[in-house]
Amino acid sequence: MTLIKSISGIRGTIGGTVGDNLTPIDAVKFASAYGTWLKQQRSKSDYKVVVGRDARLSGDMIQNLVMNTLVGLGIHVVDLGLSTTPTVEIAVPMEHADGGIILTASHNPKQWNALKLLNAKGEFLDGAEGQKILEIAESDSMTFAEVDDLGEITKNDAYIDIHIDEVLDLEYVNQKAIQNANFKVVVDGVNSTGGIAIPLLLERLGVEAVKLYCDPTGHFPHNPEPLKEHLGDLSNEVKKHNADFGIVVDPDVDRLAFMDENGEMFGEEYTLVACADWVLSQNPGNTVSNMSSTRALRDVTEKHGGTYQASAVGEVNVVTLMKKNNAVIGGEGNGGIIYPESHYGRDALVGVALFLSLLAERKLSVSELRKTYTSYFMSKKKIELTPTLDVDAILKAMEEKYSHEDLTTIDGVKIDFAESWAHLRKSNTEPIIRIYTEAKSQTEADSLADKIISEIKTIANI
């Protein structure tokens, strides 16, 4: 069982011993540290934090602990109850709040939960901010409010509807074309809050939604990461109902994947590619994804006359580079769409609306659309090293070995070849180097990964 403390928050498995798992004591400790940090940002008479959660079984318990801890610090809380990560993100600035907390372990199984922390813009904290909260938590330097200064909890369950309104108001969401297309779509909500939000969005867009696992009980019917090997039921339902395509999201609704009319995966990496293709066709500009994401985004960006750049892995790094480059759309290859016209956070609701607009305008099936993009194939492997080995030195040696190639070293070593790439990243918690590769066939991608692993073993004498 595990407790992982990082700059983006705290996550762990429920139960067990304090400090080793996400126990009630740990939830209170880190909520206290976050609230204390918020109050250090500026001196004012009232502070406010928005809190929402996905449907996992421990969510109600953890949310009550977190909210009442903030109340004890004298901070007012807006309780969104069952919500989505992007819904909490848009609610923070709408509420003029000082920050937000999302209680979700994203795609992790049901025994996990987490506190994900937002700033006053509704965006994830950067490294310095997150590190400060970790330091406060370890120092126990929290001062709680006296009885007359306790915060209050206000419940607001309207924000999913408000979020949908915001999506429908986006300039390049073509509601009329979508309604006229008479789409039928199967939605796998993995029995979490996507089962609430996505069908409501589709209904507003005039799309017939066939619900699969859309009851937000928190009993995930399959591994909640939206990958092909977990989605056999969705494939069967798409074919059974003769649907135009299938939609699947993770429990907190910031990752989005599609399945075509034949029950085949569109490709999670291609969610962002398709949405970017649509936005750039209306508003040409720059894009950003992390450097472990598919090269297909670069291709579609350059097709529309824009410039693509890759950031270090991590949503906060993608957002930082998007702002620097005035990117019109960006995200991550795990199905995360970041569309600044809405907000700077991964948002599956925005992705669904943009994807439907693209399909309705181009009058293509999902399988036909997929064929319009260059096919790339990925391999994801890792090499385990002994704790005594200097991982940084190994990566430096690989950097020198490939110094004649197009290299990026902001996050490990990324080697761009003419027809493929390899990305080597070290783990921050264990002696592992992860190797991601992409090429124009699965065989080539796997072979490149194996070649890199062999070279690392030679350098490390293992």
C-alpha beads as a LAMMPS data file, in Angstrom:
LAMMPS data file: protein, C-alpha beads

462 atoms
461 bonds

1 atom types
1 bond types

-500.0 500.0 xlo xhi
-500.0 500.0 ylo yhi
-500.0 500.0 zlo zhi

Masses

1 110.0

Atoms # bond

1 1 1 0.000 0.000 0.000
2 1 1 1.311 3.435 -0.879
3 1 1 1.332 7.156 -0.060
4 1 1 2.905 9.387 -2.706
5 1 1 3.655 13.019 -1.866
6 1 1 4.375 15.238 -4.842
7 1 1 4.223 18.850 -5.911
8 1 1 0.817 18.246 -7.542
9 1 1 -0.784 16.870 -4.373
10 1 1 -0.960 13.702 -2.341
11 1 1 -2.289 10.327 -3.429
12 1 1 -2.397 6.950 -1.888
13 1 1 -4.371 3.867 -0.996
14 1 1 -7.124 4.042 1.572
15 1 1 -6.590 2.382 4.953
16 1 1 -3.457 1.190 6.696
17 1 1 -1.003 3.141 8.787
18 1 1 -0.488 6.885 9.031
19 1 1 2.249 8.165 6.736
20 1 1 2.271 5.015 4.642
21 1 1 -1.240 5.272 3.183
22 1 1 -3.909 7.894 2.577
23 1 1 -5.442 7.701 6.045
24 1 1 -7.825 10.277 7.569
25 1 1 -4.840 11.722 9.465
26 1 1 -2.898 12.211 6.220
27 1 1 -5.894 13.804 4.473
28 1 1 -6.290 16.291 7.331
29 1 1 -2.552 16.988 7.451
30 1 1 -2.248 17.891 3.790
31 1 1 -5.539 19.793 3.647
32 1 1 -4.222 21.819 6.597
33 1 1 -0.941 22.496 4.821
34 1 1 -2.744 23.595 1.657
35 1 1 -5.101 25.902 3.563
36 1 1 -2.185 27.389 5.485
37 1 1 -0.300 28.009 2.237
38 1 1 -3.350 29.716 0.713
39 1 1 -3.598 32.106 3.649
40 1 1 0.081 32.959 3.246
41 1 1 -0.473 34.136 -0.330
42 1 1 -2.296 37.294 0.688
43 1 1 -3.795 38.840 3.803
44 1 1 -7.579 39.214 3.649
45 1 1 -10.611 38.798 5.854
46 1 1 -12.193 35.868 4.018
47 1 1 -10.792 32.913 2.092
48 1 1 -12.683 30.511 -0.133
49 1 1 -11.858 27.084 -1.616
50 1 1 -13.894 25.025 -4.102
51 1 1 -13.983 21.277 -3.401
52 1 1 -15.352 18.506 -5.619
53 1 1 -14.838 14.770 -5.999
54 1 1 -15.209 11.854 -8.350
55 1 1 -17.466 8.922 -7.415
56 1 1 -14.911 6.556 -5.907
57 1 1 -15.999 4.786 -2.713
58 1 1 -13.774 6.756 -0.341
59 1 1 -14.714 10.117 -1.832
60 1 1 -17.431 11.136 0.607
61 1 1 -15.234 10.339 3.627
62 1 1 -12.175 12.142 2.264
63 1 1 -14.210 15.138 1.127
64 1 1 -15.775 15.650 4.540
65 1 1 -12.385 15.423 6.214
66 1 1 -10.863 17.936 3.785
67 1 1 -13.744 20.408 3.867
68 1 1 -14.009 20.472 7.654
69 1 1 -10.261 20.859 7.980
70 1 1 -10.505 23.974 5.822
71 1 1 -13.425 25.176 7.946
72 1 1 -11.193 24.719 10.996
73 1 1 -8.643 27.023 9.378
74 1 1 -11.319 29.696 8.941
75 1 1 -11.693 29.073 5.199
76 1 1 -15.103 29.019 3.520
77 1 1 -15.813 26.042 1.275
78 1 1 -17.954 25.715 -1.847
79 1 1 -18.958 22.047 -1.954
80 1 1 -19.571 20.826 -5.514
81 1 1 -20.158 17.249 -4.356
82 1 1 -19.898 14.777 -7.235
83 1 1 -18.056 16.671 -9.949
84 1 1 -15.276 16.420 -12.526
85 1 1 -11.748 17.753 -12.437
86 1 1 -12.382 20.312 -15.226
87 1 1 -15.649 21.376 -13.557
88 1 1 -13.800 22.242 -10.350
89 1 1 -11.178 24.051 -12.420
90 1 1 -13.725 26.359 -14.052
91 1 1 -15.615 26.853 -10.779
92 1 1 -12.613 28.325 -8.929
93 1 1 -12.396 31.600 -10.924
94 1 1 -16.189 31.775 -11.285
95 1 1 -16.478 31.688 -7.493
96 1 1 -13.608 34.182 -7.107
97 1 1 -12.096 31.530 -4.868
98 1 1 -8.546 31.396 -3.584
99 1 1 -8.061 27.820 -4.751
100 1 1 -9.616 24.425 -5.275
101 1 1 -9.200 20.791 -4.311
102 1 1 -10.246 17.860 -6.463
103 1 1 -10.578 14.539 -4.668
104 1 1 -9.739 11.957 -7.294
105 1 1 -7.058 9.422 -8.096
106 1 1 -7.744 9.838 -11.830
107 1 1 -7.311 6.494 -13.604
108 1 1 -6.067 4.592 -10.541
109 1 1 -8.168 1.684 -9.188
110 1 1 -10.853 2.109 -6.538
111 1 1 -8.558 1.640 -3.506
112 1 1 -6.752 4.887 -4.405
113 1 1 -7.725 8.487 -3.769
114 1 1 -5.905 11.814 -3.895
115 1 1 -5.996 15.513 -3.126
116 1 1 -5.225 17.480 -6.309
117 1 1 -4.526 21.131 -5.579
118 1 1 -5.419 24.231 -7.609
119 1 1 -4.441 27.898 -7.408
120 1 1 -6.769 30.889 -7.675
121 1 1 -6.860 30.560 -11.478
122 1 1 -8.184 27.010 -11.208
123 1 1 -4.867 25.640 -12.481
124 1 1 -2.562 23.050 -10.950
125 1 1 0.183 24.370 -8.701
126 1 1 3.693 24.742 -10.048
127 1 1 6.715 23.029 -8.568
128 1 1 7.669 25.803 -6.138
129 1 1 4.126 26.118 -4.795
130 1 1 3.719 22.389 -4.367
131 1 1 7.087 22.094 -2.629
132 1 1 6.108 24.806 -0.140
133 1 1 2.947 22.891 0.793
134 1 1 4.979 19.716 1.352
135 1 1 7.303 21.682 3.645
136 1 1 4.384 23.097 5.632
137 1 1 2.907 19.613 6.010
138 1 1 6.171 18.244 7.391
139 1 1 6.709 21.201 9.734
140 1 1 3.245 20.988 11.332
141 1 1 3.243 24.811 11.393
142 1 1 -0.522 25.186 11.028
143 1 1 -2.615 27.564 13.157
144 1 1 -6.352 26.957 13.288
145 1 1 -9.158 29.478 13.681
146 1 1 -10.896 30.338 16.918
147 1 1 -14.555 29.463 17.286
148 1 1 -15.942 32.794 16.052
149 1 1 -13.751 32.662 12.944
150 1 1 -14.557 29.192 11.607
151 1 1 -15.358 28.862 7.919
152 1 1 -18.685 27.786 6.451
153 1 1 -19.625 25.176 3.852
154 1 1 -21.975 26.145 1.031
155 1 1 -23.244 23.429 -1.282
156 1 1 -23.593 24.155 -5.011
157 1 1 -24.574 21.253 -7.258
158 1 1 -25.184 23.389 -10.360
159 1 1 -21.631 23.484 -11.699
160 1 1 -21.791 20.528 -14.063
161 1 1 -24.672 22.310 -15.818
162 1 1 -22.736 25.575 -15.732
163 1 1 -19.712 23.778 -17.189
164 1 1 -21.846 22.406 -20.028
165 1 1 -23.178 25.907 -20.722
166 1 1 -19.596 27.135 -20.983
167 1 1 -18.710 24.370 -23.441
168 1 1 -21.740 25.063 -25.625
169 1 1 -20.819 28.752 -25.765
170 1 1 -17.376 28.055 -27.258
171 1 1 -16.992 29.607 -30.702
172 1 1 -15.982 26.448 -32.557
173 1 1 -18.588 24.151 -31.037
174 1 1 -21.125 23.884 -33.886
175 1 1 -24.328 22.905 -32.083
176 1 1 -26.514 23.163 -35.165
177 1 1 -24.335 20.892 -37.301
178 1 1 -24.104 18.355 -34.468
179 1 1 -27.871 18.314 -33.967
180 1 1 -28.459 17.867 -37.694
181 1 1 -26.046 14.912 -37.836
182 1 1 -28.305 12.728 -35.625
183 1 1 -25.411 10.971 -33.951
184 1 1 -25.863 7.932 -31.727
185 1 1 -23.037 7.429 -29.226
186 1 1 -22.304 4.859 -26.513
187 1 1 -20.821 6.388 -23.327
188 1 1 -18.723 4.402 -20.850
189 1 1 -18.657 6.513 -17.690
190 1 1 -16.832 3.846 -15.626
191 1 1 -19.476 4.372 -12.905
192 1 1 -18.046 7.753 -11.964
193 1 1 -18.914 11.373 -12.646
194 1 1 -18.351 11.109 -16.390
195 1 1 -21.556 9.079 -16.360
196 1 1 -23.324 12.241 -15.199
197 1 1 -21.573 14.930 -17.211
198 1 1 -21.042 13.371 -20.656
199 1 1 -24.646 12.168 -21.236
200 1 1 -25.946 15.582 -20.105
201 1 1 -23.639 17.301 -22.590
202 1 1 -24.706 14.968 -25.399
203 1 1 -28.370 15.545 -24.606
204 1 1 -27.870 19.312 -24.861
205 1 1 -26.150 18.779 -28.232
206 1 1 -29.001 16.652 -29.597
207 1 1 -26.958 13.443 -29.590
208 1 1 -28.565 10.118 -28.648
209 1 1 -26.541 8.682 -25.769
210 1 1 -26.544 4.978 -24.953
211 1 1 -25.332 4.741 -21.351
212 1 1 -22.858 2.073 -20.281
213 1 1 -21.606 2.117 -16.689
214 1 1 -22.965 5.607 -16.095
215 1 1 -24.283 5.081 -12.546
216 1 1 -21.850 6.998 -10.270
217 1 1 -21.518 4.311 -7.595
218 1 1 -17.714 4.230 -7.552
219 1 1 -17.744 0.500 -8.239
220 1 1 -15.567 0.600 -11.355
221 1 1 -16.679 -2.210 -13.706
222 1 1 -13.212 -2.509 -15.252
223 1 1 -9.759 -1.015 -14.843
224 1 1 -10.591 2.709 -15.057
225 1 1 -7.692 3.674 -17.314
226 1 1 -9.276 4.198 -20.774
227 1 1 -7.098 1.744 -22.704
228 1 1 -8.114 -0.802 -25.361
229 1 1 -7.582 -3.852 -23.161
230 1 1 -10.156 -2.561 -20.656
231 1 1 -12.907 -1.659 -23.123
232 1 1 -14.313 -4.890 -24.532
233 1 1 -17.809 -4.083 -23.256
234 1 1 -17.785 -0.682 -24.929
235 1 1 -16.706 -2.259 -28.213
236 1 1 -19.560 -4.760 -28.009
237 1 1 -22.126 -2.077 -27.189
238 1 1 -21.032 0.175 -30.063
239 1 1 -21.559 -2.687 -32.529
240 1 1 -24.750 -3.921 -30.845
241 1 1 -26.435 -0.506 -31.050
242 1 1 -25.036 0.339 -34.490
243 1 1 -23.654 3.505 -32.905
244 1 1 -21.626 6.131 -34.720
245 1 1 -18.863 5.802 -32.133
246 1 1 -18.088 5.247 -28.468
247 1 1 -16.805 7.599 -25.782
248 1 1 -14.876 6.611 -22.666
249 1 1 -13.485 8.841 -19.930
250 1 1 -11.526 8.200 -16.767
251 1 1 -13.156 8.651 -13.322
252 1 1 -12.460 12.392 -13.049
253 1 1 -13.208 13.180 -16.718
254 1 1 -9.973 14.837 -17.794
255 1 1 -8.958 11.999 -20.147
256 1 1 -10.954 11.142 -23.254
257 1 1 -10.798 8.314 -25.773
258 1 1 -12.989 7.328 -28.708
259 1 1 -13.946 4.050 -30.320
260 1 1 -14.973 3.943 -33.978
261 1 1 -18.190 2.525 -35.426
262 1 1 -16.540 -0.872 -35.813
263 1 1 -15.668 -1.137 -32.132
264 1 1 -11.994 -0.353 -32.764
265 1 1 -10.026 2.237 -30.794
266 1 1 -9.551 5.593 -32.489
267 1 1 -6.335 5.861 -30.491
268 1 1 -6.026 7.828 -27.267
269 1 1 -3.059 9.711 -28.716
270 1 1 -5.291 10.869 -31.567
271 1 1 -7.970 12.486 -29.384
272 1 1 -5.857 15.646 -29.184
273 1 1 -4.816 15.346 -32.843
274 1 1 -8.435 15.363 -34.050
275 1 1 -9.551 18.174 -31.741
276 1 1 -6.531 20.247 -32.749
277 1 1 -7.254 19.569 -36.423
278 1 1 -10.721 21.040 -35.990
279 1 1 -9.665 24.099 -33.990
280 1 1 -6.694 24.872 -36.243
281 1 1 -8.869 24.604 -39.361
282 1 1 -10.931 27.476 -37.924
283 1 1 -8.174 29.368 -36.118
284 1 1 -4.625 28.518 -37.281
285 1 1 -1.976 28.817 -34.603
286 1 1 0.514 27.035 -32.409
287 1 1 0.151 23.836 -30.386
288 1 1 1.915 22.157 -27.480
289 1 1 1.967 18.644 -26.057
290 1 1 4.419 16.838 -23.836
291 1 1 7.406 15.181 -25.441
292 1 1 6.067 11.664 -24.914
293 1 1 3.027 12.414 -27.083
294 1 1 2.562 11.470 -30.726
295 1 1 4.285 13.280 -33.580
296 1 1 0.927 13.375 -35.362
297 1 1 0.089 16.612 -33.526
298 1 1 3.154 18.247 -35.043
299 1 1 2.058 17.035 -38.490
300 1 1 -1.464 18.434 -38.218
301 1 1 -0.194 21.711 -36.723
302 1 1 2.248 22.277 -39.564
303 1 1 -0.451 21.356 -42.095
304 1 1 -2.435 24.338 -40.819
305 1 1 0.601 26.643 -40.837
306 1 1 1.298 26.638 -37.107
307 1 1 4.295 25.714 -34.973
308 1 1 4.392 22.767 -32.617
309 1 1 6.533 22.579 -29.482
310 1 1 6.973 19.859 -26.870
311 1 1 7.127 20.428 -23.116
312 1 1 8.394 18.322 -20.271
313 1 1 5.918 15.671 -19.145
314 1 1 3.241 16.945 -16.744
315 1 1 0.126 19.061 -17.244
316 1 1 1.590 22.117 -15.505
317 1 1 4.562 22.031 -17.907
318 1 1 2.273 21.804 -20.936
319 1 1 0.243 24.768 -19.691
320 1 1 3.344 26.871 -19.026
321 1 1 4.645 26.334 -22.560
322 1 1 1.183 26.907 -24.070
323 1 1 1.018 30.316 -22.406
324 1 1 4.552 31.172 -23.506
325 1 1 3.812 30.263 -27.143
326 1 1 0.220 31.526 -27.258
327 1 1 -0.894 28.034 -28.270
328 1 1 -4.508 27.848 -29.413
329 1 1 -4.835 24.240 -28.246
330 1 1 -2.636 21.666 -26.561
331 1 1 -2.641 18.809 -24.123
332 1 1 -1.274 15.355 -23.574
333 1 1 -1.304 12.139 -25.561
334 1 1 -3.277 10.367 -22.858
335 1 1 -6.477 11.927 -24.193
336 1 1 -6.090 15.236 -22.379
337 1 1 -7.426 18.286 -24.253
338 1 1 -6.376 21.739 -23.030
339 1 1 -8.278 24.492 -24.829
340 1 1 -7.446 27.990 -23.504
341 1 1 -10.691 29.511 -24.831
342 1 1 -12.325 27.459 -22.076
343 1 1 -9.611 27.101 -19.408
344 1 1 -6.068 25.830 -18.902
345 1 1 -6.891 22.297 -17.816
346 1 1 -7.523 18.925 -19.457
347 1 1 -11.224 18.711 -20.213
348 1 1 -13.062 15.749 -21.732
349 1 1 -16.304 17.740 -22.118
350 1 1 -14.548 20.284 -24.327
351 1 1 -12.932 17.432 -26.260
352 1 1 -16.267 15.699 -26.910
353 1 1 -17.852 18.902 -28.225
354 1 1 -14.912 19.727 -30.525
355 1 1 -14.736 16.157 -31.851
356 1 1 -18.472 16.116 -32.609
357 1 1 -18.142 19.461 -34.418
358 1 1 -15.354 18.054 -36.575
359 1 1 -17.332 14.924 -37.467
360 1 1 -20.509 16.874 -38.207
361 1 1 -18.750 19.389 -40.447
362 1 1 -16.667 16.874 -42.419
363 1 1 -19.409 14.245 -42.646
364 1 1 -16.963 11.409 -42.066
365 1 1 -17.259 8.256 -40.021
366 1 1 -14.809 7.943 -37.152
367 1 1 -12.840 5.227 -38.956
368 1 1 -12.654 7.409 -42.086
369 1 1 -11.459 10.370 -40.011
370 1 1 -8.709 8.267 -38.450
371 1 1 -7.369 7.401 -41.905
372 1 1 -6.824 11.102 -42.648
373 1 1 -4.009 11.216 -40.063
374 1 1 -0.555 9.684 -40.344
375 1 1 -0.415 6.436 -38.388
376 1 1 2.229 6.280 -35.710
377 1 1 2.791 3.453 -33.273
378 1 1 4.209 3.650 -29.758
379 1 1 6.213 1.366 -27.546
380 1 1 6.440 1.953 -23.796
381 1 1 9.085 -0.030 -21.925
382 1 1 11.334 0.374 -18.915
383 1 1 14.681 -0.872 -17.677
384 1 1 15.213 -1.541 -13.971
385 1 1 18.635 -0.613 -12.621
386 1 1 20.362 -1.267 -9.325
387 1 1 20.159 1.540 -6.731
388 1 1 23.931 2.022 -6.876
389 1 1 23.928 3.041 -10.539
390 1 1 24.077 6.751 -11.426
391 1 1 20.991 7.161 -13.610
392 1 1 21.865 10.762 -14.489
393 1 1 25.281 9.659 -15.732
394 1 1 23.689 6.983 -17.899
395 1 1 21.323 9.522 -19.448
396 1 1 24.245 11.900 -20.021
397 1 1 26.120 9.130 -21.819
398 1 1 23.100 8.495 -24.051
399 1 1 22.881 12.219 -24.746
400 1 1 26.519 12.244 -25.854
401 1 1 26.054 9.101 -27.953
402 1 1 23.254 10.774 -29.921
403 1 1 24.631 14.333 -29.903
404 1 1 24.548 14.360 -33.709
405 1 1 20.737 13.909 -33.670
406 1 1 17.977 16.394 -32.795
407 1 1 18.071 16.267 -28.979
408 1 1 15.920 17.736 -26.206
409 1 1 17.066 17.414 -22.594
410 1 1 14.496 19.368 -20.567
411 1 1 12.973 16.108 -19.323
412 1 1 15.394 13.217 -19.608
413 1 1 16.669 12.712 -23.150
414 1 1 14.413 12.957 -26.218
415 1 1 16.022 11.860 -29.512
416 1 1 14.181 12.878 -32.675
417 1 1 15.086 10.837 -35.738
418 1 1 13.708 11.486 -39.228
419 1 1 10.975 8.829 -39.036
420 1 1 10.826 8.066 -35.301
421 1 1 11.738 9.244 -31.813
422 1 1 12.815 7.870 -28.441
423 1 1 12.284 9.486 -25.040
424 1 1 14.264 8.333 -21.996
425 1 1 13.014 9.463 -18.565
426 1 1 14.204 8.487 -15.131
427 1 1 11.783 7.701 -12.329
428 1 1 11.854 10.082 -9.355
429 1 1 11.022 7.310 -6.905
430 1 1 12.919 4.190 -8.052
431 1 1 16.008 3.233 -10.128
432 1 1 14.143 2.924 -13.414
433 1 1 14.547 4.496 -16.839
434 1 1 11.347 4.567 -18.868
435 1 1 11.732 4.328 -22.623
436 1 1 9.012 5.666 -24.912
437 1 1 9.387 5.299 -28.662
438 1 1 7.264 6.084 -31.699
439 1 1 7.613 4.989 -35.323
440 1 1 5.479 4.260 -38.375
441 1 1 4.997 0.600 -37.442
442 1 1 4.717 -1.252 -34.157
443 1 1 7.659 -3.438 -35.103
444 1 1 9.866 -0.393 -35.692
445 1 1 8.776 1.215 -32.413
446 1 1 9.465 -1.962 -30.434
447 1 1 12.822 -2.485 -32.164
448 1 1 13.912 1.076 -31.414
449 1 1 12.981 0.634 -27.737
450 1 1 14.910 -2.638 -27.558
451 1 1 17.929 -0.984 -29.203
452 1 1 17.889 1.843 -26.641
453 1 1 17.594 -0.640 -23.763
454 1 1 20.534 -2.632 -25.118
455 1 1 22.662 0.510 -25.348
456 1 1 21.783 1.504 -21.778
457 1 1 22.771 -1.954 -20.539
458 1 1 26.090 -1.671 -22.325
459 1 1 26.781 1.745 -20.746
460 1 1 25.764 0.460 -17.298
461 1 1 27.671 -2.832 -17.699
462 1 1 24.600 -4.921 -16.872

Bonds

1 1 1 2
2 1 2 3
3 1 3 4
4 1 4 5
5 1 5 6
6 1 6 7
7 1 7 8
8 1 8 9
9 1 9 10
10 1 10 11
11 1 11 12
12 1 12 13
13 1 13 14
14 1 14 15
15 1 15 16
16 1 16 17
17 1 17 18
18 1 18 19
19 1 19 20
20 1 20 21
21 1 21 22
22 1 22 23
23 1 23 24
24 1 24 25
25 1 25 26
26 1 26 27
27 1 27 28
28 1 28 29
29 1 29 30
30 1 30 31
31 1 31 32
32 1 32 33
33 1 33 34
34 1 34 35
35 1 35 36
36 1 36 37
37 1 37 38
38 1 38 39
39 1 39 40
40 1 40 41
41 1 41 42
42 1 42 43
43 1 43 44
44 1 44 45
45 1 45 46
46 1 46 47
47 1 47 48
48 1 48 49
49 1 49 50
50 1 50 51
51 1 51 52
52 1 52 53
53 1 53 54
54 1 54 55
55 1 55 56
56 1 56 57
57 1 57 58
58 1 58 59
59 1 59 60
60 1 60 61
61 1 61 62
62 1 62 63
63 1 63 64
64 1 64 65
65 1 65 66
66 1 66 67
67 1 67 68
68 1 68 69
69 1 69 70
70 1 70 71
71 1 71 72
72 1 72 73
73 1 73 74
74 1 74 75
75 1 75 76
76 1 76 77
77 1 77 78
78 1 78 79
79 1 79 80
80 1 80 81
81 1 81 82
82 1 82 83
83 1 83 84
84 1 84 85
85 1 85 86
86 1 86 87
87 1 87 88
88 1 88 89
89 1 89 90
90 1 90 91
91 1 91 92
92 1 92 93
93 1 93 94
94 1 94 95
95 1 95 96
96 1 96 97
97 1 97 98
98 1 98 99
99 1 99 100
100 1 100 101
101 1 101 102
102 1 102 103
103 1 103 104
104 1 104 105
105 1 105 106
106 1 106 107
107 1 107 108
108 1 108 109
109 1 109 110
110 1 110 111
111 1 111 112
112 1 112 113
113 1 113 114
114 1 114 115
115 1 115 116
116 1 116 117
117 1 117 118
118 1 118 119
119 1 119 120
120 1 120 121
121 1 121 122
122 1 122 123
123 1 123 124
124 1 124 125
125 1 125 126
126 1 126 127
127 1 127 128
128 1 128 129
129 1 129 130
130 1 130 131
131 1 131 132
132 1 132 133
133 1 133 134
134 1 134 135
135 1 135 136
136 1 136 137
137 1 137 138
138 1 138 139
139 1 139 140
140 1 140 141
141 1 141 142
142 1 142 143
143 1 143 144
144 1 144 145
145 1 145 146
146 1 146 147
147 1 147 148
148 1 148 149
149 1 149 150
150 1 150 151
151 1 151 152
152 1 152 153
153 1 153 154
154 1 154 155
155 1 155 156
156 1 156 157
157 1 157 158
158 1 158 159
159 1 159 160
160 1 160 161
161 1 161 162
162 1 162 163
163 1 163 164
164 1 164 165
165 1 165 166
166 1 166 167
167 1 167 168
168 1 168 169
169 1 169 170
170 1 170 171
171 1 171 172
172 1 172 173
173 1 173 174
174 1 174 175
175 1 175 176
176 1 176 177
177 1 177 178
178 1 178 179
179 1 179 180
180 1 180 181
181 1 181 182
182 1 182 183
183 1 183 184
184 1 184 185
185 1 185 186
186 1 186 187
187 1 187 188
188 1 188 189
189 1 189 190
190 1 190 191
191 1 191 192
192 1 192 193
193 1 193 194
194 1 194 195
195 1 195 196
196 1 196 197
197 1 197 198
198 1 198 199
199 1 199 200
200 1 200 201
201 1 201 202
202 1 202 203
203 1 203 204
204 1 204 205
205 1 205 206
206 1 206 207
207 1 207 208
208 1 208 209
209 1 209 210
210 1 210 211
211 1 211 212
212 1 212 213
213 1 213 214
214 1 214 215
215 1 215 216
216 1 216 217
217 1 217 218
218 1 218 219
219 1 219 220
220 1 220 221
221 1 221 222
222 1 222 223
223 1 223 224
224 1 224 225
225 1 225 226
226 1 226 227
227 1 227 228
228 1 228 229
229 1 229 230
230 1 230 231
231 1 231 232
232 1 232 233
233 1 233 234
234 1 234 235
235 1 235 236
236 1 236 237
237 1 237 238
238 1 238 239
239 1 239 240
240 1 240 241
241 1 241 242
242 1 242 243
243 1 243 244
244 1 244 245
245 1 245 246
246 1 246 247
247 1 247 248
248 1 248 249
249 1 249 250
250 1 250 251
251 1 251 252
252 1 252 253
253 1 253 254
254 1 254 255
255 1 255 256
256 1 256 257
257 1 257 258
258 1 258 259
259 1 259 260
260 1 260 261
261 1 261 262
262 1 262 263
263 1 263 264
264 1 264 265
265 1 265 266
266 1 266 267
267 1 267 268
268 1 268 269
269 1 269 270
270 1 270 271
271 1 271 272
272 1 272 273
273 1 273 274
274 1 274 275
275 1 275 276
276 1 276 277
277 1 277 278
278 1 278 279
279 1 279 280
280 1 280 281
281 1 281 282
282 1 282 283
283 1 283 284
284 1 284 285
285 1 285 286
286 1 286 287
287 1 287 288
288 1 288 289
289 1 289 290
290 1 290 291
291 1 291 292
292 1 292 293
293 1 293 294
294 1 294 295
295 1 295 296
296 1 296 297
297 1 297 298
298 1 298 299
299 1 299 300
300 1 300 301
301 1 301 302
302 1 302 303
303 1 303 304
304 1 304 305
305 1 305 306
306 1 306 307
307 1 307 308
308 1 308 309
309 1 309 310
310 1 310 311
311 1 311 312
312 1 312 313
313 1 313 314
314 1 314 315
315 1 315 316
316 1 316 317
317 1 317 318
318 1 318 319
319 1 319 320
320 1 320 321
321 1 321 322
322 1 322 323
323 1 323 324
324 1 324 325
325 1 325 326
326 1 326 327
327 1 327 328
328 1 328 329
329 1 329 330
330 1 330 331
331 1 331 332
332 1 332 333
333 1 333 334
334 1 334 335
335 1 335 336
336 1 336 337
337 1 337 338
338 1 338 339
339 1 339 340
340 1 340 341
341 1 341 342
342 1 342 343
343 1 343 344
344 1 344 345
345 1 345 346
346 1 346 347
347 1 347 348
348 1 348 349
349 1 349 350
350 1 350 351
351 1 351 352
352 1 352 353
353 1 353 354
354 1 354 355
355 1 355 356
356 1 356 357
357 1 357 358
358 1 358 359
359 1 359 360
360 1 360 361
361 1 361 362
362 1 362 363
363 1 363 364
364 1 364 365
365 1 365 366
366 1 366 367
367 1 367 368
368 1 368 369
369 1 369 370
370 1 370 371
371 1 371 372
372 1 372 373
373 1 373 374
374 1 374 375
375 1 375 376
376 1 376 377
377 1 377 378
378 1 378 379
379 1 379 380
380 1 380 381
381 1 381 382
382 1 382 383
383 1 383 384
384 1 384 385
385 1 385 386
386 1 386 387
387 1 387 388
388 1 388 389
389 1 389 390
390 1 390 391
391 1 391 392
392 1 392 393
393 1 393 394
394 1 394 395
395 1 395 396
396 1 396 397
397 1 397 398
398 1 398 399
399 1 399 400
400 1 400 401
401 1 401 402
402 1 402 403
403 1 403 404
404 1 404 405
405 1 405 406
406 1 406 407
407 1 407 408
408 1 408 409
409 1 409 410
410 1 410 411
411 1 411 412
412 1 412 413
413 1 413 414
414 1 414 415
415 1 415 416
416 1 416 417
417 1 417 418
418 1 418 419
419 1 419 420
420 1 420 421
421 1 421 422
422 1 422 423
423 1 423 424
424 1 424 425
425 1 425 426
426 1 426 427
427 1 427 428
428 1 428 429
429 1 429 430
430 1 430 431
431 1 431 432
432 1 432 433
433 1 433 434
434 1 434 435
435 1 435 436
436 1 436 437
437 1 437 438
438 1 438 439
439 1 439 440
440 1 440 441
441 1 441 442
442 1 442 443
443 1 443 444
444 1 444 445
445 1 445 446
446 1 446 447
447 1 447 448
448 1 448 449
449 1 449 450
450 1 450 451
451 1 451 452
452 1 452 453
453 1 453 454
454 1 454 455
455 1 455 456
456 1 456 457
457 1 457 458
458 1 458 459
459 1 459 460
460 1 460 461
461 1 461 462
